[in-house]
Amino acid sequence: MAVIRQLPDRLINQIAAGEVVERPASALKELVENALDAGAQQISITLRRGGIDEITVIDDGTGMTPDDMALAIERHATSKLPDDSLDHIHSLGFRGEALPSIGAVSRLSLTSITAGFDHAWRLVVDGGIVSGPEPAALAKGSMISVTQLFKAVPARLKFLKTERTEQGQCADIVRRLGMSWPGV
């Protein structure tokens, strides 16, 4: 008979990430929504192989301090709930799940600069392992690069469609968000 045991945190995070990040389009949606919540007026998106090899989102939003960057990759940490009430949510995201989930299953590089800092900072999460922050270069806002999506859970790659289909789903997400925020 099998013995019941507690799962390690890293495995728990990878399993939970599957509920947030199902495919490249869902990761892209979370990143673009974060940029919009940060007040971005311009967002640049780069995809390689339909987002399977790389998703990079660069925005001109408010950016983050190194301390906020470290918190942003922790589960259930958010700047979008000013108090303990769910009654006053005015943002797209608020659960604090997106960045930790993406970082648990891929390599996520977060570079950001905010007012009061003379240079940007970079923090990397590789399969849930964090390194940084370290000084980096970025003029304004944030840049998030996701590479090797699902490297930590290769079985998820089997469920993806063709690169062309994944690219199309990413384009659809961008179109939908663009229609909701025509000024960006």
C-alpha positions in Angstrom: 0.0 0.0 0.0 1.3 3.5 -0.9 2.3 5.8 1.9 0.7 9.3 1.9 3.3 12.0 2.0 3.5 15.8 1.6 4.6 17.0 -1.8 7.6 19.2 -1.9 6.9 22.9 -2.5 8.6 22.9 -6.0 6.3 20.1 -7.2 3.3 21.8 -5.7 4.2 25.0 -7.6 4.6 23.1 -10.9 1.2 21.4 -10.5 -0.5 24.7 -9.5 1.2 26.5 -12.5 -0.7 24.2 -14.8 -3.9 25.8 -13.8 -2.7 29.3 -14.7 -0.4 28.5 -17.6 -1.9 26.1 -20.0 -0.2 27.3 -23.2 1.8 30.2 -24.5 -1.3 32.3 -25.1 -2.2 32.0 -21.4 1.3 33.1 -20.3 1.2 36.0 -22.8 -2.3 37.1 -21.5 -1.0 37.3 -17.9 2.1 39.3 -18.9 0.2 41.8 -21.0 -2.5 42.2 -18.3 0.3 42.9 -15.8 1.7 45.6 -18.2 -1.8 47.1 -18.5 -2.2 47.1 -14.7 1.2 48.9 -14.4 -0.2 51.8 -16.5 1.6 51.0 -19.7 0.9 53.1 -22.7 3.1 51.1 -25.1 3.6 47.3 -25.0 6.0 45.5 -27.3 5.7 41.7 -27.7 8.1 39.2 -29.2 7.3 35.5 -29.8 9.5 32.7 -31.1 7.9 29.5 -32.2 4.5 30.5 -31.2 5.6 31.5 -27.7 7.0 28.0 -27.0 10.7 29.1 -27.2 10.2 32.7 -26.1 7.7 35.3 -25.0 9.0 38.8 -24.3 6.8 41.6 -23.2 8.3 45.1 -22.8 6.2 47.9 -21.4 6.6 51.6 -20.3 4.6 51.2 -17.1 5.5 52.2 -13.6 8.1 49.4 -13.1 9.1 47.8 -9.9 11.7 48.2 -7.1 14.0 45.2 -6.5 12.0 44.4 -3.3 8.7 44.4 -5.3 10.3 42.2 -8.0 11.2 39.7 -5.3 7.7 39.7 -4.0 6.1 39.6 -7.5 7.5 36.1 -8.0 6.1 34.8 -4.7 2.8 33.0 -4.7 -0.2 35.1 -3.6 1.8 38.4 -3.4 0.1 41.3 -5.2 0.0 45.1 -5.3 -3.5 45.0 -6.7 -5.5 44.5 -3.5 -5.0 47.6 -1.3 -6.7 45.8 1.7 -8.1 42.4 2.5 -11.3 43.0 0.6 -12.3 41.6 -2.8 -15.0 44.2 -3.1 -12.8 46.9 -4.6 -10.8 45.2 -7.4 -10.0 47.6 -10.3 -7.3 45.6 -12.0 -7.1 42.6 -14.4 -5.0 40.5 -12.0 -5.1 40.3 -8.3 -4.3 36.8 -7.1 -0.5 36.9 -7.3 -0.3 33.7 -9.3 0.9 34.7 -12.8 4.7 35.3 -12.4 5.3 32.5 -9.9 3.4 30.1 -12.0 5.3 31.0 -15.2 8.6 30.9 -13.3 7.8 27.4 -12.0 7.5 25.9 -15.4 10.0 27.9 -17.5 12.9 30.4 -17.3 11.5 33.8 -16.5 13.7 36.9 -16.6 12.2 40.0 -15.0 13.9 43.4 -15.6 12.4 46.6 -14.3 13.1 50.2 -13.3 11.0 52.6 -11.4 11.2 56.2 -10.3 14.0 56.9 -7.9 16.4 54.4 -9.3 19.3 55.2 -11.6 19.4 51.8 -13.2 17.2 48.8 -13.7 17.3 45.4 -11.9 17.0 41.9 -13.2 15.8 38.8 -11.4 15.6 35.3 -12.9 13.4 32.4 -12.0 14.5 29.2 -13.7 12.1 26.3 -13.0 11.3 27.8 -9.6 14.9 28.6 -8.6 15.5 32.3 -8.1 18.6 34.3 -8.8 19.2 38.0 -8.4 18.3 40.7 -8.4 21.3 42.2 -10.1 21.8 45.6 -11.9 20.6 45.7 -15.5 19.9 48.1 -18.3 16.3 49.3 -19.2 15.2 52.8 -19.9 11.6 52.6 -18.5 9.1 50.1 -17.2 9.5 46.4 -17.3 10.7 43.6 -19.6 9.7 40.1 -18.9 11.2 37.3 -21.0 9.9 33.7 -20.8 12.0 31.1 -22.4 11.8 27.3 -22.6 8.1 27.3 -21.6 7.2 24.0 -19.8 10.9 23.0 -19.5 10.2 21.9 -16.0 7.1 19.9 -17.0 7.9 18.5 -20.5 4.7 16.4 -20.6 2.8 19.7 -21.1 4.5 20.2 -24.4 2.6 17.2 -25.8 -0.7 19.0 -25.3 0.3 22.1 -27.4 -0.8 22.5 -30.9 1.4 23.4 -33.9 3.6 26.5 -33.7 1.2 28.2 -36.1 -1.8 27.5 -34.0 -0.1 28.6 -30.8 1.0 31.8 -32.6 -2.6 32.4 -33.7 -3.9 32.0 -30.2 -1.3 34.5 -28.9 -2.4 36.9 -31.7 -6.1 36.4 -30.7 -5.2 37.3 -27.0 -3.4 40.5 -28.2 -6.4 41.5 -30.4 -8.9 41.0 -27.6 -6.8 43.0 -25.1 -6.1 45.6 -27.7 -9.8 46.1 -28.4 -10.4 46.6 -24.7 -7.5 49.1 -24.4 -7.4 50.9 -27.7 -5.1 53.7 -26.4 -2.3 51.2 -25.8 
